[in-house]
Amino acid sequence: MLKKITLFFEKYIKVEEESVDAHHALNLAVAALLIEMVKIDNQSTDDEAQKLHQILITQYGLETEEIEQITQLANEELGDATDYYQFTSLINTHFKRPQKVEMVEQLWRIAIADGHLDSHEEHYIRKIADLLFVPHSDFIRTKLKAIEEFSQH
């Protein structure tokens, strides 16, 4: 993905090393993809950032310091992302289909948190869903669910 983020993840998501918690490494891989969602349309909003922060803390148990560090790295090298495989392969190894579908839904929630769904955001979610082998029916269902939840708030 991004050079500095890759170095960060080499430090934190090397699951082969016994000293690193594999569950936590997986959560950091998910965080990288969710953070990229906020940045993908080059218009990061407070609503998207707040939704991201909420998801990372409540769903993935990341510490605020970790969130700040990975977010800063993503900001420094925005636009250089070309490869999400190192993250999606880790997720594919450890997540079952329902967890992957939930992650796609979280991407949708972040994307529409600002009340606008950009074509870059939708393309990114489709790309990640494809890499996670999430069926198109789940891709659409999670999109509609996230939009409905947003409109009710």
Helices and strands as residue ranges (DSSP letters): H 3-12, H 22-39, H 46-58, H 64-76, H 85-94, H 97-112, H 119-131, H 136-151
